[in-house]
Amino acid sequence: MFIRILILALLIIAPSCGSSDLSYEKGAIKGTVTLNGEPLASGKIRFVPAVDTVGKITVAEIKDGQYEFDMERCPALGTHKIEIIATRKTGKKIPIPDEPEGTMRDETEQYLPASYNTNSRLTLEVKAGDNQGNFDLKIKK
């Protein structure tokens, strides 16, 4: 009997995003990322759980300024540090490690300042249900 009640309770409080991992609750989230008022063409957004938030780092693709976590990868409920990564081609070719000599690829560079990724102070609290997370980044031209 106790097992049935426990299973029913878990089903009732199951995360809003589908997952086989019921060790923590999750919240659905989508939003926009703009750079100097224009949609960020492409990149990645990472939600890194704060010390008091139980969960995994989650990552979503940014396309035309929009991102959305799919049902399997929603972030945990709680506060997260937000890291936004965007790269662009430099116009140079560089060798590919562990490939035959002369094999080259386009070089890319991270063009957002560290204050939006490795040293980010951006945060967002994810709550139960649907969440909106919009970020307007500013850099000097």
N, C-alpha and C positions, 0 to 999 in steps of 0.2 A: 504494500500500500504506500509506504514512504517513497519508494522508487517512482511510482506513478505520479505522486504529488510533485516530486522533484522535477521529473521530466516535463510536466505541465507548466510548472513555474519557469523553467528554462525556455520553453516555447513562447510563453507570454512576454518575457523580458528579452527575447532574442534581439540581436542588433538590427537596426533598420537596413543595413546593407547585408546581403546574403554572405554567409561564410560558414565554413565547417569549424572554425575556431571560435568557440563561445567563451574564451577566457576573459574577454573584455568587450564592452559595448562600443559600437561604432556609430558615426553619423554621416549621412549623405552630404556631399558638398560639391558645389560648382561655383564658378565665378569668372571674373575678367582680370586680365593683367594688361595695363597700358604703360607705355614708356613715353614720357613727355606728352601725354594726352592722346597718343595713338596706340591702337592695339599692338601688342608685342607679336610679331609675325610667328615666331616659333620658339620653343624652349621647354623647360621642365620646371615644375613646381614641386618642392618637397615639403612634407609636413613632418617635422621632427618632434616627437613627444617631449614635453618639458619633464623635469625631474619628477614631478608629482603626478604625471600622466602615464598610465600603464598602456602600452601599445607599441606597435612597430612603426618604423619610418615608412611613409607612403609617398608614392611619386605619381604624378599625372603629367601627360603631355599638354603643352600649351600650343594651340593652333589658332591663328588669327585672333589672338587676344582672349580666347576662351579655354577653360579647362573644366573637366568634370571627372570625378572618380567613379569608376565602374563599380558595380555592385559587389565585386569581390575584393576591392582594394580601398574601401573607405577608411578614413583615419579614425582612431580611437576618440572617445569623448574626452574632453579636457583641453588644456592649453598646449599649443604647438608653436615652435619656432618655424618660420616660413623661410625657405631658401628658394630663390628663383635663379635659374641658370639659362643663359642664352649665348649661343656661339655663332660665329660667322666665319666664312672662309677668308683667309688672308691674301689669297692669290698666289701663294707659294706651294710647291710640292715638297713633301718630305718622305724619307724612306720608311717602309713599314717594317717594324722589328720582326724577326723570325720568319721573314719571307725571303725569297731569292733576291740576290743583290740586283738593284735597279728597279725593284717594285716600289712604286711611289703612290702616295695618296695626297689629297688636298689637306693643307694645314688649316686648322681652325683655332680660333681664340675666343675666350670668354670676354664679352665686351661689357657686361654689367659690372659695376663696382662691387668689391667684396662686401660692402655694407648691405647688399641684397642677397648674398649667398653665404660664403664661408664665415663672414662676420655679421651676419644678419641680426637685426634687432626687431624685425617684423614678427608679430605674433598674431595668433587667431585662436579663439576658444571655439571648439567644436561641441555643439550641444546635440541632444537627442533629436531625431527628425531631420528635416532638410535645413541646410545651412548655406549661406551666401558668403563668399570670401573674395572681395574685390581689392586689387592692389594697383595704385597709380604710382609708378616709379618715375623719379626725376633724375636726369643726369645732365651735366653741362655739355653743350654741343661743341 
